[in-house]
């Protein structure tokens, strides 16, 4: 069981908070599509098992919905040519509301895309303007309705909280709007200020207000409360789903499953190694044209593998499995994990159940710091 991630490195414009690799120029779009298809061929033996079953495909970016539909179809057909796809495969495409048209959605559905992840971010125009988003709230509402109309019935939306312009009341309204639209999956993120982003520069110049962590904590608490009332399962710290609608692709990341990343800046993971492609569109294309995948790689030490498992597993509703720690890292790792956990269990931030270690509602506020305490150097 494995997944494939396709990075589409183009956007209409730069959102102020974004630090992902992309270009606002589509000059290299056509050669990029050809290079991505060529890399799919070059990487056909990435999964060592000759008949490895691909359970998920995820088009991320950037903005995959910018691609012409025939280009998206070409990429999918190339994957089908070289990989063995599960009959129950989940194929997700990230889309911005301003790219959505009925004809495009019909094309997505016909080529097998069965899940959309829409970059809504907020249903409040003031927030969208503050973030420098290209769309407005009405476009997001109409895009979701249109997707449902053409029969795409697995929709996720991104929402960002802790924005200086976002009031508690409007954050609740964002969640209520998602519920009213019967959106099956929510990915909700606290606004972060990353280095080398326009937002960071604007805050340093005093042209934008910095984030308020107290406000973010309040918004997270409101999210937990209102989502539960609406029937969403808070199955990962930033992800909530109605029953049966968890993201299979992202879940595979958290469960340490293998995945192949295609495209510039895309990462791949085998369990014990990680590799990442060059984050430069022109260099990526020129290298692929020569038949060379331009990547760097590292072999993960046992300590790094343990640290990453702790970090990701504690974010999930299932938590950290002592049985997995024993199988993968040995008796000493289990003893060490339980010893460190005892402190946070006493504080009411972690709990043990059925040979698992998981965060409590209170502990979710402090997970980054808690996980760091377990890390081996």
C-alpha positions in Angstrom: 0.0 0.0 0.0 1.5 3.3 -1.1 0.7 6.8 -2.3 1.9 9.2 -5.0 2.1 12.9 -4.6 2.2 15.2 -7.6 3.5 18.8 -7.0 2.1 21.4 -9.5 4.3 24.5 -8.9 2.1 27.3 -10.3 -0.2 29.9 -8.7 -2.0 32.9 -10.0 -0.5 35.1 -7.2 1.4 34.7 -4.0 -0.7 34.4 -0.8 1.2 36.5 1.9 1.6 33.5 4.3 2.7 30.8 1.8 6.1 29.3 1.9 5.5 26.4 -0.6 7.5 26.2 -3.8 5.6 27.8 -6.7 5.9 30.3 -9.6 3.3 32.9 -10.5 4.5 32.6 -14.1 3.0 29.8 -16.2 5.6 30.1 -18.9 7.0 26.7 -18.1 3.7 25.0 -17.7 3.8 22.8 -20.8 7.4 21.6 -20.4 6.7 21.0 -16.7 3.8 18.7 -17.5 6.0 16.7 -19.8 8.8 16.6 -17.2 6.3 15.3 -14.5 5.2 12.6 -16.9 8.8 11.7 -17.6 9.6 11.5 -13.9 6.7 9.2 -13.4 8.3 6.9 -15.9 11.8 7.3 -14.4 10.5 6.5 -10.9 8.5 3.4 -11.9 10.7 1.2 -9.7 10.7 3.4 -6.6 8.5 1.0 -4.8 10.6 -2.1 -4.5 7.7 -4.6 -4.7 7.0 -5.0 -8.4 3.2 -5.0 -8.0 3.0 -2.4 -5.2 -0.6 -1.2 -4.9 -1.2 2.5 -5.1 -4.0 3.5 -2.8 -3.9 7.3 -3.2 -2.9 10.0 -5.7 -2.7 13.6 -4.5 -2.3 16.6 -6.7 -0.9 19.4 -4.6 1.0 22.6 -5.1 0.9 25.4 -5.9 -2.5 25.2 -7.5 -3.2 22.1 -9.5 -6.6 23.4 -10.6 -4.6 25.9 -12.8 -3.6 23.0 -15.1 -5.7 22.5 -18.3 -7.8 19.4 -17.8 -6.1 17.6 -20.6 -2.7 18.1 -18.9 -4.2 16.6 -15.6 -5.6 13.7 -17.6 -2.2 13.1 -19.2 -0.5 12.9 -15.8 -3.1 10.4 -14.5 -2.9 8.3 -17.6 0.9 8.2 -17.3 0.6 7.0 -13.6 -1.9 4.3 -14.7 0.6 3.1 -17.4 3.5 2.5 -14.9 1.8 1.7 -11.6 -0.7 -0.7 -10.2 -3.7 1.3 -8.9 -6.2 0.0 -6.3 -9.8 -0.3 -7.4 -10.7 1.8 -4.4 -8.1 4.4 -5.0 -8.6 7.9 -3.6 -7.5 10.6 -6.1 -7.4 14.1 -4.6 -6.9 17.4 -6.4 -6.3 20.7 -4.7 -8.4 23.5 -6.2 -8.9 27.2 -5.7 -12.5 28.4 -5.9 -11.7 31.0 -8.6 -10.6 28.2 -10.9 -13.8 26.2 -10.6 -16.1 25.9 -13.6 -18.7 23.2 -14.3 -16.9 21.9 -17.4 -13.7 21.5 -15.5 -15.4 19.6 -12.6 -17.1 17.3 -15.1 -13.7 16.6 -16.6 -12.2 15.9 -13.2 -14.9 13.4 -12.4 -14.6 11.7 -15.7 -10.9 11.1 -15.3 -11.3 9.5 -11.9 -10.7 12.4 -9.5 -13.0 11.6 -6.6 -12.0 14.1 -4.0 -11.5 17.8 -4.1 -9.5 19.8 -1.5 -10.5 23.5 -1.9 -8.4 26.4 -0.6 -11.2 28.3 0.9 -9.3 29.7 4.0 -12.2 31.8 5.1 -15.8 32.7 4.2 -15.1 36.3 5.2 -13.9 38.6 2.5 -11.9 40.8 4.9 -9.7 37.8 5.9 -9.2 36.8 2.2 -8.1 40.3 1.3 -5.7 40.4 4.3 -4.2 37.1 3.1 -4.0 38.3 -0.5 -6.2 35.4 -1.8 -7.4 35.6 -5.4 -11.0 34.6 -4.6 -13.9 36.0 -2.5 -16.3 34.1 -0.2 -19.2 33.9 -2.7 -16.9 32.2 -5.2 -16.0 29.6 -2.6 -19.7 28.9 -1.7 -20.6 28.5 -5.4 -17.6 26.3 -6.2 -18.6 23.9 -3.4 -22.2 23.8 -4.6 -21.1 23.3 -8.2 -18.8 20.4 -7.3 -21.7 18.6 -5.5 -24.0 19.3 -8.4 -21.7 17.4 -10.8 -21.4 14.5 -8.4 -18.1 15.0 -6.6 -19.3 14.1 -3.1 -16.0 14.0 -1.2 -15.0 17.6 -0.6 -12.4 19.0 1.9 -11.8 22.7 2.5 -8.9 24.5 4.2 -9.7 27.0 6.8 -7.2 29.3 8.6 -7.8 30.6 12.1 -5.9 33.1 14.3 -5.9 35.7 11.5 -5.8 39.2 13.0 -8.9 40.2 11.1 -10.9 37.1 12.1 -13.2 37.6 15.1 -14.4 34.7 17.3 -17.9 35.3 15.8 -16.7 35.1 12.3 -14.7 32.0 13.0 -17.8 30.3 14.3 -19.6 31.5 11.2 -16.9 29.9 9.0 -17.5 26.6 10.6 -21.3 27.0 10.4 -21.0 27.8 6.7 -19.0 24.6 6.2 -21.6 22.6 8.0 -24.5 24.2 6.0 -22.7 23.3 2.8 -22.3 19.7 4.1 -18.5 19.7 3.5 -17.3 16.3 4.5 -13.7 17.2 5.6 -12.1 20.2 7.2 -8.4 21.0 7.3 -8.0 23.8 9.9 -4.7 25.5 10.5 -3.5 28.2 12.8 -1.9 31.0 10.8 1.9 30.7 11.0 4.4 33.4 10.0 7.2 31.6 8.1 10.6 33.2 7.3 11.1 34.6 3.8 7.3 35.1 3.2 5.6 38.4 2.3 3.7 38.2 5.6 6.8 38.0 7.6 8.3 41.0 5.8 5.1 43.0 6.2 4.9 42.3 10.0 8.6 43.3 10.4 7.8 46.6 8.7 4.8 47.1 10.9 2.4 47.1 7.9 0.5 44.1 9.2 -0.5 43.0 12.7 1.4 40.0 14.2 -0.5 36.9 15.1 -1.9 36.5 18.6 -1.4 33.0 20.1 -4.1 33.6 22.7 -6.6 34.2 19.9 -5.4 31.1 18.2 -5.9 29.0 21.3 -9.5 30.4 21.6 -10.2 29.6 18.0 -8.8 26.0 18.4 -11.1 25.5 21.4 -14.1 26.8 19.4 -13.2 24.5 16.5 -13.1 21.5 18.8 -16.4 22.3 20.4 -18.4 23.2 17.3 -17.0 20.5 15.0 -17.9 17.9 17.6 -21.5 19.2 17.8 -21.8 19.0 14.0 -20.6 15.4 14.0 -17.0 15.8 12.8 -14.4 13.5 14.1 -11.2 15.4 15.1 -9.0 12.6 13.9 -5.8 14.6 13.6 -4.8 17.9 15.2 -5.6 19.9 12.1 -8.0 17.6 10.3 -11.7 16.8 11.0 -14.0 14.5 9.0 -17.5 13.3 8.9 -17.7 9.5 9.4 -16.1 7.7 6.5 -14.4 10.8 5.0 -10.9 10.8 6.5 -8.2 11.7 4.1 -6.6 8.4 3.1 -3.6 10.1 1.6 -2.7 12.2 4.6 -3.4 9.4 6.9 -0.7 7.3 5.1 1.8 10.0 6.0 0.9 9.8 9.6 1.1 6.1 9.6 4.6 6.1 8.1 3.6 4.4 4.9 5.7 4.8 1.7 5.0 7.5 -0.8 6.6 8.9 -3.9 6.7 12.6 -4.6 6.8 13.7 -8.3 7.7 17.3 -9.4 10.0 20.1 -8.2 10.4 20.2 -4.4 8.3 17.0 -3.9 9.4 14.7 -1.1 9.4 10.8 -1.1 9.6 8.4 1.9 10.4 4.7 2.2 10.3 4.3 5.9 14.1 4.5 6.4 15.0 7.0 3.7 13.7 10.4 2.5 14.5 12.2 -0.7 13.5 15.6 -2.1 13.6 17.0 -5.6 15.2 20.3 -6.5 13.0 23.3 -5.8 13.7 25.1 -9.0 11.4 24.7 -12.0 13.9 25.3 -14.8 16.6 23.0 -13.2 14.0 20.3 -12.6 12.8 20.3 -16.2 16.3 20.4 -17.7 17.5 17.5 -15.5 14.4 15.4 -16.3 14.9 16.0 -20.0 18.3 14.4 -19.6 16.8 11.4 -17.9 18.0 12.3 -14.4 15.8 12.9 -11.4 17.4 15.8 -9.6 17.1 14.9 -5.9 19.0 14.7 -2.6 18.4 12.0 -0.1 19.1 11.0 3.5 19.1 7.7 5.4 17.0 8.2 8.6 18.7 7.1 11.8 16.6 5.1 14.3 16.5 8.2 16.5 15.0 10.3 13.6 12.5 7.6 12.7 11.4 7.5 16.4 11.2 11.2 16.7 9.1 11.5 13.5 6.8 8.7 14.6 6.2 10.3 18.0 5.6 13.7 16.4 3.0 12.5 13.9 1.3 9.8 16.0 0.6 12.0 18.9 -1.3 14.4 16.6 -3.8 11.6 15.7 -6.8 10.3 17.5 -5.3 6.8 17.6 -2.1 8.1 19.2 1.3 6.4 19.7 1.3 2.6 19.7 3.6 1.0 22.3 3.4 -2.2 20.2 4.8 -0.3 17.1 7.5 1.3 19.2 8.5 -2.1 20.6 8.5 -3.7 17.1 10.4 -0.9 15.4 12.7 0.5 18.2 12.9 -2.2 21.0 12.3 -2.6 24.7 14.4 0.4 25.8 12.4 2.8 23.5 9.1 1.6 25.1 10.5 2.1 28.6 11.9 5.5 27.8 8.6 6.6 26.1 6.5 5.5 29.1 8.9 7.2 31.5 8.6 10.6 29.7 4.9 10.1 29.2 4.2 9.7 33.0 4.9 13.4 33.6 2.3 14.5 31.0 -0.2 11.9 32.2 0.1 13.4 35.7 -0.6 16.8 34.2 -3.6 15.6 32.3 -2.1 16.3 28.9 -1.6 12.7 27.8 -3.5 9.5 28.5 -2.9 5.8 28.1 -5.5 3.4 26.8 -5.2 -0.2 25.3 -1.4 0.0 24.9 -1.7 3.4 23.2 -0.5 6.9 24.3 -2.7 9.8 23.1 -3.2 13.5 23.8 -6.1 14.6 25.9 -8.2 17.6 24.9 -6.0 19.8 27.1 -2.8 18.3 25.7 -3.7 19.2 22.1 -2.8 22.8 22.9 0.8 21.9 23.8 1.6 19.0 21.4 4.6 20.5 19.8 6.4 21.0 23.1 5.2 17.7 24.5 6.5 15.8 21.4 9.8 17.5 21.5 10.4 16.2 25.0 10.4 12.7 23.7 12.9 13.3 20.9 16.1 11.4 20.9 19.2 13.4 19.8 
